[in-house]
Amino acid sequence: MLTQPFALLLLASSPLFTGGEVAEVCSDRDLVFSCAVPGQQLAIKEAWLYGSTATIREDLGQGEECHVPEYMVQYKQGSFLQYINKQCGGQTECKFSVGRHVPAALQDQDQWKGGVLRVIYDCVHKSDFHRVCGSEVWAQTGWVQSVGYPEYYLGDPGVCTITIRVDEGQRVMLTISDLSIREIVQPSEDSCRDSLSVTEGSKQLFHQCGETNQPLRITSEGSEMNLTLTATSTVFPKRGYLAYFQALGCETLITPEDGYRVFRNATHAEYLCCVHHVFPDTLARHRLLQCNWAHTWNDTLPNCVDAEELFENGNITESQYYTLVNGSSRYAQAEMLRQAHLVYDLVVPTVIMTVLVLGNVAVVFLIIYCRRGIIEEGVRCEELESIKANPEPTDTIDSEPCNV
């Protein structure tokens, strides 16, 4: 019975992906799509059936054509992802028919006829798939797949881990678009022998084996995620896995010249120009950016320029120049306070120490001078007393008494 594709309830959410090529066809016709560039292969993102209520039919003279208008794409009826991947995954071109490639489809054709089969896919060069065990992928978006996909997957080495990293402040959204790994087949098995797991540090975000018929989305809390395939057989005849990742949040911008980044998180980033440098469009040292819903910053981040250079080139007035240099903003005021602290912490103590040293030197010289005068006065008095005791006819006696 054709029950698995239609077991899903109607979904009232937007598609998991906003990018990629789209192929649509009336569900009772063959869906044909391909990659035109040599060396590229099909990477299926989504495959949905849309009912007749979401279908527009047109006859352009070459037979009836069907498509789903954009405002109706959220009304998905069921997924054909498992069967599309089995027929088209890893190929350069594909021809898919619901009647031929879906088990028991002909017995249940009243469930899918009259609708639209819609596939979203990418054409990816073989060298652009990340598949090397132990590798670290640092990118904003990309594809990851197991070695041997889609013919088989390997168990040598038994554990194959690929690490995905994005910028600080971002998160990783991983979408597993194809999973085909040995499932639990023996009654004695109580867990998966082979499995695909996704971890973030010591936290396990996903662990599963078997098949999937719809995209599986896992989102990290931080900027790093590990994707690990564990296999026990050397080669196993299942497709393995195919996954697509993309960064959530704004990409970290290049630090402006003559400036630096103060901080950034998932929603904001703050940058500051060096002293006497400003952003040319705002003539301010400070810029706060906000990451919006489209994962883009709400403003640009130009290089900082020297305020003196702007003044010399006539881009700002003399008043503006002195305002920028002397500071009227809180950042300039902070710079002035820093310089004031430098004066109080260094210059003032230096002046006080200098004054004290010079004062001490002056006191020492004064003491020496006074002691020298006293000694000279004592010598003069001794000579005078000697003359008084033994006067000569030519001596003139000073009548002023000695005070020594």
URMOCOR-V498107 format. One record per residue. RES is the residue in three letters. PHI is phi in radians with two decimals (NA if undefined). PSI is psi as a letter, one per 40 degrees, with the letter a starting at -180 (999 if undefined). D_FIRST is the distance of its C-alpha to the first C-alpha in whole Angstrom. Layout:
res->RES phi->PHI psi->PSI d_first->D_FIRST
res->RES phi->PHI psi->PSI d_first->D_FIRST
//
This chain:
res->MET phi->NA psi->i d_first->0
res->LEU phi->-1.52 psi->g d_first->4
res->THR phi->-1.86 psi->d d_first->6
res->GLN phi->-1.08 psi->d d_first->8
res->PRO phi->-1.11 psi->d d_first->10
res->PHE phi->-1.82 psi->e d_first->11
res->ALA phi->-1.30 psi->e d_first->11
res->LEU phi->-1.32 psi->i d_first->15
res->LEU phi->-1.32 psi->i d_first->17
res->LEU phi->-1.06 psi->h d_first->20
res->LEU phi->-1.77 psi->h d_first->22
res->ALA phi->-1.90 psi->f d_first->26
res->SER phi->-2.43 psi->i d_first->27
res->SER phi->-1.28 psi->i d_first->29
res->PRO phi->-1.06 psi->i d_first->27
res->LEU phi->-1.15 psi->d d_first->28
res->PHE phi->-2.12 psi->i d_first->30
res->THR phi->-1.78 psi->e d_first->33
res->GLY phi->-1.94 psi->i d_first->33
res->GLY phi->1.99 psi->i d_first->32
res->GLU phi->-1.33 psi->i d_first->31
res->VAL phi->-2.12 psi->h d_first->28
res->ALA phi->-2.13 psi->h d_first->26
res->GLU phi->-2.29 psi->i d_first->25
res->VAL phi->-2.77 psi->i d_first->23
res->CYS phi->-1.05 psi->h d_first->22
res->SER phi->-1.09 psi->e d_first->18
res->ASP phi->-1.65 psi->e d_first->18
res->ARG phi->-2.02 psi->i d_first->21
res->ASP phi->-1.34 psi->h d_first->21
res->LEU phi->-1.65 psi->h d_first->22
res->VAL phi->-2.10 psi->h d_first->25
res->PHE phi->-2.66 psi->i d_first->27
res->SER phi->-2.80 psi->i d_first->30
res->CYS phi->-1.84 psi->h d_first->33
res->ALA phi->-1.42 psi->d d_first->36
res->VAL phi->-1.52 psi->h d_first->39
res->PRO phi->-1.06 psi->i d_first->39
res->GLY phi->1.58 psi->e d_first->38
res->GLN phi->-1.68 psi->i d_first->35
res->GLN phi->-2.41 psi->i d_first->32
res->LEU phi->-1.30 psi->h d_first->29
res->ALA phi->-2.14 psi->h d_first->28
res->ILE phi->-1.38 psi->h d_first->25
res->LYS phi->-1.72 psi->d d_first->25
res->GLU phi->-2.54 psi->i d_first->22
res->ALA phi->-2.60 psi->h d_first->20
res->TRP phi->-2.20 psi->i d_first->18
res->LEU phi->-1.76 psi->h d_first->17
res->TYR phi->-1.99 psi->h d_first->19
res->GLY phi->-1.28 psi->i d_first->19
res->SER phi->-1.12 psi->d d_first->21
res->THR phi->-1.23 psi->d d_first->24
res->ALA phi->-1.81 psi->e d_first->24
res->THR phi->-1.92 psi->h d_first->25
res->ILE phi->-1.95 psi->h d_first->28
res->ARG phi->-1.93 psi->h d_first->28
res->GLU phi->-2.34 psi->i d_first->31
res->ASP phi->-2.02 psi->h d_first->32
res->LEU phi->-1.75 psi->f d_first->35
res->GLY phi->1.63 psi->e d_first->36
res->GLN phi->-2.09 psi->f d_first->34
res->GLY phi->1.77 psi->i d_first->30
res->GLU phi->-1.27 psi->h d_first->28
res->GLU phi->-2.00 psi->i d_first->28
res->CYS phi->-2.17 psi->i d_first->26
res->HIS phi->-2.73 psi->i d_first->27
res->VAL phi->-1.89 psi->h d_first->27
res->PRO phi->-1.17 psi->i d_first->30
res->GLU phi->-1.03 psi->d d_first->31
res->TYR phi->-1.31 psi->e d_first->32
res->MET phi->-1.99 psi->e d_first->28
res->VAL phi->-1.20 psi->e d_first->26
res->GLN phi->-1.38 psi->e d_first->26
res->TYR phi->-1.60 psi->g d_first->23
res->LYS phi->-1.47 psi->h d_first->20
res->GLN phi->-1.69 psi->d d_first->17
res->GLY phi->-2.97 psi->i d_first->15
res->SER phi->-1.88 psi->h d_first->15
res->PHE phi->-1.94 psi->e d_first->14
res->LEU phi->-1.02 psi->d d_first->17
res->GLN phi->-1.05 psi->d d_first->16
res->TYR phi->-1.35 psi->d d_first->15
res->ILE phi->-1.12 psi->d d_first->18
res->ASN phi->-1.10 psi->d d_first->20
res->LYS phi->-1.11 psi->d d_first->19
res->GLN phi->-1.56 psi->d d_first->20
res->CYS phi->-2.04 psi->e d_first->23
res->GLY phi->-1.02 psi->h d_first->24
res->GLY phi->1.35 psi->e d_first->28
res->GLN phi->-1.61 psi->i d_first->28
res->THR phi->-1.59 psi->d d_first->31
res->GLU phi->-2.63 psi->i d_first->29
res->CYS phi->-2.58 psi->i d_first->25
res->LYS phi->-2.30 psi->h d_first->23
res->PHE phi->-2.14 psi->h d_first->19
res->SER phi->-2.29 psi->h d_first->17
res->VAL phi->-1.06 psi->d d_first->14
res->GLY phi->-1.12 psi->d d_first->13
res->ARG phi->-1.63 psi->d d_first->14
res->HIS phi->-1.88 psi->e d_first->14
res->VAL phi->-1.94 psi->h d_first->10
res->PRO phi->-1.05 psi->h d_first->7
res->ALA phi->1.04 psi->f d_first->5
res->ALA phi->-1.21 psi->d d_first->8
res->LEU phi->-1.15 psi->d d_first->9
res->GLN phi->-1.23 psi->d d_first->7
res->ASP phi->-2.05 psi->f d_first->7
res->GLN phi->-1.17 psi->d d_first->11
res->ASP phi->-1.16 psi->e d_first->12
res->GLN phi->-1.47 psi->d d_first->11
res->TRP phi->-2.14 psi->e d_first->13
res->LYS phi->-1.23 psi->i d_first->15
res->GLY phi->1.60 psi->e d_first->19
res->GLY phi->-1.87 psi->a d_first->19
res->VAL phi->-2.19 psi->h d_first->20
res->LEU phi->-1.70 psi->h d_first->19
res->ARG phi->-2.16 psi->h d_first->22
res->VAL phi->-2.12 psi->h d_first->23
res->ILE phi->-1.94 psi->h d_first->26
res->TYR phi->-2.59 psi->i d_first->28
res->ASP phi->-2.10 psi->i d_first->31
res->CYS phi->-1.82 psi->h d_first->33
res->VAL phi->-2.11 psi->h d_first->34
res->HIS phi->-1.21 psi->i d_first->37
res->LYS phi->-0.98 psi->d d_first->36
res->SER phi->-1.28 psi->e d_first->40
res->ASP phi->-1.56 psi->e d_first->39
res->PHE phi->-1.41 psi->h d_first->36
res->HIS phi->-1.56 psi->h d_first->37
res->ARG phi->-2.54 psi->e d_first->36
res->VAL phi->-1.36 psi->h d_first->39
res->CYS phi->-1.11 psi->h d_first->39
res->GLY phi->1.41 psi->e d_first->42
res->SER phi->-1.46 psi->i d_first->43
res->GLU phi->-2.05 psi->h d_first->43
res->VAL phi->-1.84 psi->h d_first->42
res->TRP phi->-2.01 psi->g d_first->44
res->ALA phi->-2.73 psi->i d_first->43
res->GLN phi->-1.48 psi->d d_first->42
res->THR phi->-2.81 psi->i d_first->38
res->GLY phi->2.96 psi->i d_first->36
res->TRP phi->-2.00 psi->i d_first->34
res->VAL phi->-2.24 psi->h d_first->33
res->GLN phi->-2.58 psi->i d_first->31
res->SER phi->-1.35 psi->i d_first->31
res->VAL phi->-1.13 psi->h d_first->33
res->GLY phi->1.66 psi->e d_first->31
res->TYR phi->-1.04 psi->h d_first->28
res->PRO phi->-1.81 psi->e d_first->26
res->GLU phi->-1.38 psi->d d_first->27
res->TYR phi->-2.88 psi->i d_first->27
res->TYR phi->-2.33 psi->i d_first->29
res->LEU phi->-1.77 psi->i d_first->32
res->GLY phi->-1.95 psi->e d_first->34
res->ASP phi->-2.26 psi->h d_first->37
res->PRO phi->-1.30 psi->i d_first->39
res->GLY phi->-1.17 psi->d d_first->36
res->VAL phi->-2.19 psi->h d_first->37
res->CYS phi->-2.14 psi->h d_first->37
res->THR phi->-2.02 psi->h d_first->38
res->ILE phi->-2.15 psi->h d_first->38
res->THR phi->-1.75 psi->h d_first->40
res->ILE phi->-1.93 psi->h d_first->40
res->ARG phi->-2.22 psi->i d_first->43
res->VAL phi->-2.20 psi->a d_first->44
res->ASP phi->-1.23 psi->i d_first->47
res->GLU phi->-0.99 psi->h d_first->48
res->GLY phi->1.57 psi->e d_first->47
res->GLN phi->-1.73 psi->i d_first->44
res->ARG phi->-2.15 psi->i d_first->40
res->VAL phi->-1.86 psi->h d_first->38
res->MET phi->-1.92 psi->h d_first->34
res->LEU phi->-1.85 psi->h d_first->32
res->THR phi->-2.06 psi->h d_first->28
res->ILE phi->-1.48 psi->h d_first->26
res->SER phi->-1.63 psi->e d_first->24
res->ASP phi->-2.61 psi->h d_first->22
res->LEU phi->-2.38 psi->h d_first->22
res->SER phi->-2.52 psi->g d_first->21
res->ILE phi->-2.27 psi->i d_first->23
res->ARG phi->-0.84 psi->h d_first->23
res->GLU phi->-1.73 psi->i d_first->21
res->ILE phi->-1.26 psi->h d_first->22
res->VAL phi->-2.07 psi->d d_first->21
res->GLN phi->-1.76 psi->i d_first->24
res->PRO phi->-1.03 psi->d d_first->25
res->SER phi->-1.38 psi->e d_first->28
res->GLU phi->-1.51 psi->h d_first->27
res->ASP phi->-1.93 psi->e d_first->27
res->SER phi->-2.68 psi->i d_first->27
res->CYS phi->-1.23 psi->h d_first->26
res->ARG phi->-1.29 psi->d d_first->29
res->ASP phi->-1.94 psi->i d_first->28
res->SER phi->-2.78 psi->i d_first->28
res->LEU phi->-2.02 psi->h d_first->28
res->SER phi->-2.25 psi->i d_first->31
res->VAL phi->-2.17 psi->h d_first->33
res->THR phi->-2.27 psi->i d_first->36
res->GLU phi->-2.28 psi->h d_first->39
res->GLY phi->1.15 psi->b d_first->42
res->SER phi->-1.59 psi->e d_first->41
res->LYS phi->-1.61 psi->h d_first->39
res->GLN phi->-1.59 psi->h d_first->35
res->LEU phi->-1.70 psi->d d_first->33
res->PHE phi->-2.77 psi->i d_first->29
res->HIS phi->-2.74 psi->h d_first->28
res->GLN phi->-2.80 psi->i d_first->25
res->CYS phi->-2.32 psi->a d_first->23
res->GLY phi->1.46 psi->a d_first->20
res->GLU phi->-2.06 psi->i d_first->18
res->THR phi->-2.31 psi->i d_first->18
res->ASN phi->-2.03 psi->e d_first->16
res->GLN phi->-2.65 psi->i d_first->18
res->PRO phi->-1.06 psi->h d_first->22
res->LEU phi->-1.89 psi->h d_first->24
res->ARG phi->-1.94 psi->h d_first->28
res->ILE phi->-2.23 psi->h d_first->30
res->THR phi->-2.13 psi->h d_first->34
res->SER phi->-1.46 psi->i d_first->37
res->GLU phi->-1.61 psi->d d_first->40
res->GLY phi->-2.01 psi->a d_first->43
res->SER phi->-1.76 psi->e d_first->43
res->GLU phi->-2.48 psi->i d_first->42
res->MET phi->-2.60 psi->i d_first->38
res->ASN phi->-1.99 psi->h d_first->37
res->LEU phi->-1.98 psi->h d_first->34
res->THR phi->-2.22 psi->h d_first->34
res->LEU phi->-1.80 psi->h d_first->32
res->THR phi->-1.91 psi->h d_first->32
res->ALA phi->-2.39 psi->i d_first->31
res->THR phi->-1.84 psi->d d_first->33
res->SER phi->-1.63 psi->i d_first->32
res->THR phi->-1.06 psi->d d_first->34
res->VAL phi->-2.40 psi->h d_first->31
res->PHE phi->-2.22 psi->h d_first->28
res->PRO phi->-1.37 psi->f d_first->25
res->LYS phi->-2.22 psi->i d_first->23
res->ARG phi->-1.17 psi->d d_first->24
res->GLY phi->1.71 psi->b d_first->26
res->TYR phi->-2.51 psi->i d_first->26
res->LEU phi->-2.40 psi->h d_first->27
res->ALA phi->-2.46 psi->i d_first->29
res->TYR phi->-2.13 psi->h d_first->31
res->PHE phi->-2.19 psi->i d_first->34
res->GLN phi->-2.64 psi->i d_first->36
res->ALA phi->-1.43 psi->h d_first->39
res->LEU phi->-1.80 psi->h d_first->40
res->GLY phi->1.81 psi->i d_first->43
res->CYS phi->-1.43 psi->i d_first->46
res->GLU phi->-1.23 psi->i d_first->47
res->THR phi->-1.16 psi->h d_first->51
res->LEU phi->-1.41 psi->i d_first->53
res->ILE phi->-1.22 psi->h d_first->56
res->THR phi->-1.07 psi->h d_first->59
res->PRO phi->-1.18 psi->i d_first->62
res->GLU phi->-1.12 psi->i d_first->65
res->ASP phi->1.02 psi->f d_first->68
res->GLY phi->-2.65 psi->i d_first->65
res->TYR phi->-2.70 psi->i d_first->63
res->ARG phi->-1.60 psi->h d_first->60
res->VAL phi->-1.40 psi->d d_first->61
res->PHE phi->-2.91 psi->i d_first->57
res->ARG phi->-2.69 psi->i d_first->54
res->ASN phi->-2.44 psi->a d_first->50
res->ALA phi->-1.22 psi->d d_first->47
res->THR phi->-2.05 psi->d d_first->49
res->HIS phi->-2.43 psi->i d_first->52
res->ALA phi->-2.54 psi->h d_first->55
res->GLU phi->-2.09 psi->h d_first->58
res->TYR phi->-2.21 psi->i d_first->61
res->LEU phi->-2.45 psi->h d_first->65
res->CYS phi->-1.40 psi->i d_first->67
res->CYS phi->-1.16 psi->i d_first->70
res->VAL phi->-1.02 psi->h d_first->74
res->HIS phi->1.17 psi->e d_first->75
res->HIS phi->-2.13 psi->i d_first->72
res->VAL phi->-2.47 psi->i d_first->70
res->PHE phi->-1.35 psi->h d_first->66
res->PRO phi->-1.16 psi->d d_first->68
res->ASP phi->-1.48 psi->d d_first->66
res->THR phi->-2.08 psi->e d_first->67
res->LEU phi->0.97 psi->f d_first->70
res->ALA phi->-2.20 psi->i d_first->68
res->ARG phi->-1.41 psi->d d_first->68
res->HIS phi->-1.93 psi->i d_first->65
res->ARG phi->-2.52 psi->h d_first->61
res->LEU phi->-1.97 psi->h d_first->58
res->LEU phi->-1.83 psi->i d_first->55
res->GLN phi->-2.13 psi->h d_first->52
res->CYS phi->-1.52 psi->h d_first->48
res->ASN phi->-1.63 psi->a d_first->46
res->TRP phi->-1.10 psi->d d_first->43
res->ALA phi->-1.52 psi->e d_first->42
res->HIS phi->1.09 psi->f d_first->43
res->THR phi->-2.27 psi->i d_first->47
res->TRP phi->-1.33 psi->i d_first->50
res->ASN phi->-1.39 psi->e d_first->52
res->ASP phi->-2.66 psi->i d_first->55
res->THR phi->-1.54 psi->i d_first->56
res->LEU phi->-2.37 psi->g d_first->58
res->PRO phi->-1.32 psi->i d_first->61
res->ASN phi->-1.24 psi->i d_first->64
res->CYS phi->-1.32 psi->i d_first->67
res->VAL phi->-2.19 psi->i d_first->70
res->ASP phi->-1.30 psi->h d_first->74
res->ALA phi->-1.08 psi->d d_first->76
res->GLU phi->-1.13 psi->d d_first->79
res->GLU phi->-1.13 psi->d d_first->77
res->LEU phi->-1.09 psi->d d_first->76
res->PHE phi->-1.18 psi->d d_first->79
res->GLU phi->-1.14 psi->d d_first->81
res->ASN phi->-1.49 psi->e d_first->79
res->GLY phi->1.40 psi->e d_first->79
res->ASN phi->-1.40 psi->d d_first->76
res->ILE phi->-2.36 psi->i d_first->77
res->THR phi->-1.44 psi->i d_first->81
res->GLU phi->-1.10 psi->d d_first->83
res->SER phi->-1.10 psi->d d_first->82
res->GLN phi->-1.11 psi->d d_first->79
res->TYR phi->-1.06 psi->d d_first->80
res->TYR phi->-1.19 psi->d d_first->82
res->THR phi->-1.15 psi->d d_first->79
res->LEU phi->-1.22 psi->d d_first->77
res->VAL phi->-1.29 psi->d d_first->79
res->ASN phi->-1.34 psi->d d_first->81
res->GLY phi->1.66 psi->h d_first->78
res->SER phi->-2.21 psi->e d_first->77
res->SER phi->-1.59 psi->i d_first->73
res->ARG phi->-1.18 psi->d d_first->72
res->TYR phi->-1.29 psi->d d_first->71
res->ALA phi->-1.18 psi->d d_first->75
res->GLN phi->-1.10 psi->d d_first->76
res->ALA phi->-1.10 psi->d d_first->75
res->GLU phi->-1.15 psi->d d_first->76
res->MET phi->-1.12 psi->d d_first->80
res->LEU phi->-1.10 psi->d d_first->79
res->ARG phi->-1.10 psi->d d_first->79
res->GLN phi->-1.15 psi->d d_first->82
res->ALA phi->-1.12 psi->d d_first->84
res->HIS phi->-1.10 psi->d d_first->83
res->LEU phi->-1.10 psi->d d_first->84
res->VAL phi->-1.11 psi->d d_first->87
res->TYR phi->-1.21 psi->d d_first->88
res->ASP phi->-1.46 psi->d d_first->86
res->LEU phi->-2.13 psi->d d_first->88
res->VAL phi->-1.20 psi->d d_first->91
res->VAL phi->-1.05 psi->d d_first->93
res->PRO phi->-1.04 psi->d d_first->93
res->THR phi->-1.12 psi->d d_first->94
res->VAL phi->-1.10 psi->d d_first->97
res->ILE phi->-1.08 psi->d d_first->98
res->MET phi->-1.11 psi->d d_first->99
res->THR phi->-1.12 psi->d d_first->101
res->VAL phi->-1.07 psi->d d_first->103
res->LEU phi->-1.09 psi->d d_first->103
res->VAL phi->-1.11 psi->d d_first->104
res->LEU phi->-1.09 psi->d d_first->107
res->GLY phi->-1.09 psi->d d_first->108
res->ASN phi->-1.10 psi->d d_first->109
res->VAL phi->-1.09 psi->d d_first->110
res->ALA phi->-1.11 psi->d d_first->113
res->VAL phi->-1.08 psi->d d_first->114
res->VAL phi->-1.06 psi->d d_first->115
res->PHE phi->-1.09 psi->d d_first->117
res->LEU phi->-1.14 psi->d d_first->119
res->ILE phi->-1.10 psi->d d_first->119
res->ILE phi->-1.08 psi->d d_first->121
res->TYR phi->-1.11 psi->d d_first->123
res->CYS phi->-1.11 psi->d d_first->124
res->ARG phi->-1.12 psi->d d_first->125
res->ARG phi->-1.14 psi->d d_first->127
res->GLY phi->-1.11 psi->d d_first->129
res->ILE phi->-1.14 psi->d d_first->130
res->ILE phi->-1.10 psi->d d_first->131
res->GLU phi->-1.10 psi->d d_first->133
res->GLU phi->-1.14 psi->d d_first->135
res->GLY phi->-1.15 psi->d d_first->136
res->VAL phi->-1.10 psi->d d_first->137
res->ARG phi->-1.12 psi->d d_first->139
res->CYS phi->-1.13 psi->d d_first->141
res->GLU phi->-1.07 psi->d d_first->142
res->GLU phi->-1.11 psi->d d_first->144
res->LEU phi->-1.15 psi->d d_first->145
res->GLU phi->-1.12 psi->d d_first->147
res->SER phi->-1.16 psi->d d_first->148
res->ILE phi->-1.18 psi->d d_first->150
res->LYS phi->-1.09 psi->d d_first->151
res->ALA phi->-1.30 psi->d d_first->153
res->ASN phi->-2.30 psi->g d_first->154
res->PRO phi->-1.30 psi->i d_first->155
res->GLU phi->-1.93 psi->i d_first->156
res->PRO phi->-1.03 psi->d d_first->159
res->THR phi->-1.54 psi->e d_first->156
res->ASP phi->-1.35 psi->i d_first->153
res->THR phi->-1.95 psi->h d_first->152
res->ILE phi->-1.59 psi->h d_first->151
res->ASP phi->-1.30 psi->h d_first->148
res->SER phi->-1.34 psi->e d_first->148
res->GLU phi->-1.29 psi->h d_first->145
res->PRO phi->-1.26 psi->i d_first->144
res->CYS phi->-1.39 psi->i d_first->141
res->ASN phi->-1.76 psi->e d_first->138
res->VAL phi->-1.43 psi->999 d_first->137
//
